[in-house]
Amino acid sequence: MVNLLLQPLIDVTPCGVLTLPGVMAALARDEVGSFPSLRPHQAPAWHMFLVQLAALALQKAGEKTVPTVEEDWARLLRGLTPGFKADEPWCLVVDDPGKPAFLQPPIPPGLQLGNPVATPDGLDLLITSRNHDLKQSVAYRGTAQDWVFALISLQTGEGYGGAGNQGIARMNGGASSRPLVSLAPLPPKSEKAMAPRPGAWFRRDVAVLLETRESEMAHYEPLGYRETGGLGLTWLALWPEDEQLQTKDLDIWFIEVCRRVRLSEESGRLIGRKGTSKATRINAKPLKGALGDPFAPVDKVENKSFTLNDRDFDYRVLTELILSGNWDLPLLARPASFEPEGETLALVCAALARGNSKTYGFKTRILPVGGKISRALSLGPKRAELYDLAKAQMTTIETFDKALGFALALAAVGGEREKITTLPRRR
């Protein structure tokens, strides 16, 4: 069965191998250094999954304090799946296809899944058709935790992959990707590290969600999310071929599944099988990803979630997102009420740069922000002033870039200007 609530599966430094509740307890105690088996592009999905899962469990139980004990988290997670005495929704393999398994919705009678998947990386969302930077389907010794990470990456972050292979609701179109843009506490200066500690970041984001639920529900009232009783774990629901979930069926923090997938055990190894669907699991295409995702910026004019496309989180993109005033920063990218004014935090930005059936790589940027900049992340009066300053700096950079580019080209041809045809285009 491979039960995530009972069996230690997830490798955590320095804690060892933990259960899912054990991971959440260790995060709450801020004892997690890293997840060494987590691939870089899977890290944003893993963080977002854990934060949403924790918030859903605490909200359902009517609790506000993040527990630090494994048994408490096991109780809270089981509270999200009443009626499943064998913990089927938390098991990687469930023999009865009519019952949910972990991030695997029940299969309706008569529907068969084909497309066997021999390795967890073959299930993952990363498009590797060129097979260059990241080889495809090579993890033949993949462990149960590799399947856990691949399922989370696929089901909460995949885009459109051709006929019948639908993408998630929390992105602007099938060729987009789900971004993560969030503030996070910086580690103590004594650690001499820029990346946030997983536990401190987890606790901060869960606390923000719980504190702001009422105001967020009011803001997104037109979407019809349920105050109580909404579906949070979408893999619990049967997925008939001609039916879609509506936003009015869901909790605002819902964790989605976008593909029909089931795992089984054969000859002592886990094997996956994938199926197709005529329509997306959630009927939200007209919303263009603007679903109240606490991690995704939204265009104020077109009301669509942010798409990185083939860019990077460079100074141009970050200036546009943070300072232009054209974007509503996501909930978790705004300073929280309990964070001291002027405190230096890390702005974490991550996304898979995607196009039509191709990827341009996993992009990430961690930027320390404090003082005036951190206040600009809210709708403070300094934003326009800072934006004008940033635009002036970008103009200076562009002028210098062109001059330096020409000088280097001239040096490369020995000073013979006539040999210079065109300069490389810079982005």
Secondary structure as GFF3:
##gff-version 3
##sequence-region A 1 427
A	DSSP	beta_strand	10	12	.	.	.	ID=ss1
A	DSSP	beta_strand	16	18	.	.	.	ID=ss2
A	DSSP	alpha_helix	20	28	.	.	.	ID=ss3
A	DSSP	three_ten_helix	40	42	.	.	.	ID=ss4
A	DSSP	alpha_helix	43	61	.	.	.	ID=ss5
A	DSSP	alpha_helix	70	79	.	.	.	ID=ss6
A	DSSP	three_ten_helix	88	90	.	.	.	ID=ss7
A	DSSP	beta_strand	114	117	.	.	.	ID=ss8
A	DSSP	alpha_helix	120	123	.	.	.	ID=ss9
A	DSSP	alpha_helix	144	157	.	.	.	ID=ss10
A	DSSP	beta_strand	180	185	.	.	.	ID=ss11
A	DSSP	three_ten_helix	189	191	.	.	.	ID=ss12
A	DSSP	alpha_helix	198	219	.	.	.	ID=ss13
A	DSSP	three_ten_helix	221	223	.	.	.	ID=ss14
A	DSSP	beta_strand	231	233	.	.	.	ID=ss15
A	DSSP	three_ten_helix	234	236	.	.	.	ID=ss16
A	DSSP	three_ten_helix	247	249	.	.	.	ID=ss17
A	DSSP	beta_strand	250	255	.	.	.	ID=ss18
A	DSSP	beta_strand	260	266	.	.	.	ID=ss19
A	DSSP	beta_strand	269	275	.	.	.	ID=ss20
A	DSSP	three_ten_helix	285	287	.	.	.	ID=ss21
A	DSSP	beta_strand	298	299	.	.	.	ID=ss22
A	DSSP	alpha_helix	315	323	.	.	.	ID=ss23
A	DSSP	beta_strand	327	328	.	.	.	ID=ss24
A	DSSP	three_ten_helix	331	333	.	.	.	ID=ss25
A	DSSP	beta_strand	345	355	.	.	.	ID=ss26
A	DSSP	beta_strand	358	369	.	.	.	ID=ss27
A	DSSP	alpha_helix	372	376	.	.	.	ID=ss28
A	DSSP	alpha_helix	382	412	.	.	.	ID=ss29
A	DSSP	three_ten_helix	417	419	.	.	.	ID=ss30
###
